[in-house]
Amino acid sequence: MHSNNGQPSEATENHTIVDDFVAPHCDGLVEILYQDDDILLINKPSGLFSLSGKNPLNWDSVHYRLVHGQEGVTPAFPEAKLPHRLDLGTSGIMAVGLHADASKHLNKQFQARAVQKCYIAMLEGWIAEDQGKISAAIAKDKNLFPKVKICQTTGRVATSEYLVLERLDAPRRSLVRFTPHTGRTHQLRIHSHSIGHPILGCDLYKSEASEQMAERLLLHASDLYFEHPANGEQFHGQSPCPFL
C-alpha cells in the first residue's frame, strides 16, 4: 500500500519501489453506523489505513480492527471483507461484507461502478463556478510514487462532478460536494489540484499554503448508494462530515 505522507525510497538498480513510510498511531475509532446479518456500514477515521500495509509496522487498519475487534468498542467480524478503500487521510463511510456471498455481491457492484459515492471536501480559494465537471485522465508513474499525474495520452479516464456548497472567508475556501464517476487512485485530490484549488491538508497535491491550512486532509466520504446484497433493495448510507 502506498503512503500518503512519507517519502518512499527507490532502489535505482532494479527500480523496485520500497515504501518505508510508517503511519503514526491512529487514536480514532472505527465506528459502526449500520449492521445487519450481511453488511456493515462503518465510519473510518482520518489517519487509518483501509488495509494493513506491506511494512509490518503498518499492521493497524480498518480491516485488522474489523477482523480482530476493538476491545470494549466493537466485536470481531472474522469474515469481514472490504470491497473498496479510502486513502489514509480520508475519513468517512465504507461498506463491509460480513460473509463470502455478501462480499462477492458488493465487489461486483463496485467493479461495475454501480455504487454512487459522494464526498465532502474543503478546497483552497473560491471556485468560480457553482458546479462543474472535471475530466482529466490519471496515470501512474513509478518516478512519482506514491503520487499520480494528469496525462491525457497514457492516463485512464477519470471524471469528477462538483457542487460548491459554501464559499468561506479568512482565508478563502470552498466547501464542495464531489461525486466521482470513476475510482482512480487519488482522483479527487489530483482533480482538485488540477483546477487550482487543492484540498486543504493534502500533502501530495498542494499549493504553497494549502497543506498547512488544515491538520488533516479535509476529504470525507459522506454517502454511499448501492444495492443491498441480501434483498436487492436500494440502500443509502450516510456519515456526517467531521469538519463542518
N, C-alpha and C positions, 0 to 999 in steps of 0.2 A: 504494500500500500504506500502511495506517495505521502509525503508530508505536506502540511500547509504552511509550516513555519520555518523549519530548518533548511539549511543549505546542504544538499547531498554532495557526496564526493563521487568522482568518476575515475575509474581505472582507465588510463589512456591507452594501454596496450590492446585491450580487447573491447573497450567501450562498454564494459559492464557497469550498469548503474548500481551504486551502493548507497542506499538511503540510510544515513546514520543518525537521522533525527529521532529524538526521544521526546515524546509528548509529556508536558507537565501533568501532574496528577489532577484529575477532574473531580472536584468535590460535588458537582451537580449530580442529581439522581435521575435515573430513567423512570419516568412516571407513566403509569398505565392510565390511558384515557378511556379505553373501552376494552372489554373482554367478553368472549363467549367461548364455545367449545372448539371453534375453528381458527379464530384470529385474535390478535391483539392490535390495538392502535396505541402507540406509545409516543411520549414526548422525549426527544433526545436533547440533552443539554449541550450547549456550545463547549468545545474543548474535549469531546469524547469521540474516539474513532467509532465508526459503524461496525467494522470487523477488526479483530486483533491484527496488528502489523506483523511483518516478517521478522522485524527486530524483536527478540524475546522480551525486551524491556517494555514494548508496546502491547502487552497482553490485555490490558484493560480496554473494554469496548462494549458497545451496546449488546452485541451477540453474546459475549462472555457473561455479562451480567444477567441476560435473559436465561441462558442455559444453567448458570450456577446459582442464580438468585441474588438479591441484595438483602443482606441479613437485616431482619426486622422491618423490611420495607416491601419487598416483592418476593414471591416464591420462585422456585426454579421451574423453567419450562424446557425440559431436556431435548425436545424435538423442535424447538423454535428455529425458524429459518427467516432470513431477511431477503425479500425479493427485490429490494432496492437499497441504495445507500445515500447518506448525506455526508458532505465533507466534514472534516474535523471541526472547523469553526462554525458550521451551520447548525442551528438548533431547529427543533420542530418535529412535526408529525411523521411517523413511519408506520407502515403496515407490517405485520409479522404473521407468518403462517405457523400454526401450532401443531400440525401433523403433515405427513407427506402429501396427501391429496390437496389440502388447502394451500400448501406452499407451491405445488405444481400449478394450481389454478391461478394463483396470484402472479407467479413467474410469467405465465403466458400473457396475462393482461399487460404487465409492464413491458414485455418484449414487443408486444403488438401496439404499443403506445395507446392503449385503450384506457389508461388511467390519466385523469386530469389532475395536475398539481398546480397549486398556487403558492406563491412565496411573497413575503413582505420584506422590503429592503429599504435602508436609508442610504441615499446617494449624495455625493458631494455636489454642491451647486444647485441651481434651478434648471430643470429640464424645460426647454422652450415649449414643446407640445404637451398637451394634456394626456394624450395617449399616442401609441405608435407601435411599430413592429421593427425589431432588429433582426435582419437576416445577414449573417456573416458566418461563413464556413470555418470550422475549427479543426486544426491539425495538431498532432503530437510532434514533438521534436526532441530527440534524445539530448541535444545540446542545451535545451532549455529546462530539462526535467527539474522540478515537478511541474513547471509551467507548460501551458499550451499556447498556440498562436493563431491569429486570424490569417487564413490563407485560402483564397478562392480557388487556387489550382489544385492543391493537394489535400485540402480540408474536407471534412464531411459536413453536409448541410446542417445548419443549426438556426432555429428561429425562436425568438422570444417576443411575446407581446407584453406591453407595459401600460399601466394606468397610473397617472400621478394622483395620489390621494390627498397630499397636502404639501405646500411649499413653506418651509420654515426659515426664520431669520436667525442671525447671530450665533453661529455662522450660517450662511445659506446652505440649505439641504432640501432634498426632495424625498418624501416618503412615497414609495412606489409599490404597487402590486404587480408582480410578474406572473405570467402564465407561459411557461416554456412548452413548445410543441415538439421539441426533441430533448434528449437527455445526455448531451455531451459533457465530458469532464470539464468542470469549472465554467459551464456555459454562461450562467447569469453574471458571474464575476467578470469574465473577459468581455462579454457583450456590453455590460455597463461601462467598463473602461474604454471600450472601442468608440463609444459615443461621447466620451469626455466627462463622464460622471461616475467615477469608480465608487464601489460600495465602501462605506466607511469601515475602517478596521481591517480591510483586506491587505495582507502582507505581500501578495504576489502581483496584483494588478492595481496599481496605485499611482497617485499624483505625489507631489512633494509633501502635501499636508494630509491626505485622506486617511492614511494608516493611523496617524496619531490622533485623529478626531474621534476615536472610539476605542474602548478597552478590549472589545471583541469584534469579530466580524458581524456586522449588522445585517444578517440574512437569516430569515426564519421561514421554514416550511409550514404554512398555515393551514392548508386544506388538501385533502385527497378525495377524489370522486372515483369510485370503482364498483365492480360487481362483486357482491358477497359470494365467496366460493361455495357456500352450502346451499343457498336458495336462489342464486342468480339475481337477486334484487339489487337495485342501485343503492349504493351506500356512500354516505358523506361523513368524513371525519374532519374535525377542526381542532386546532391548537392555538390558544391565544398568544399573541406576539409579546414577548417579554420586554421589548424596548420601546413600546408605545407609551 
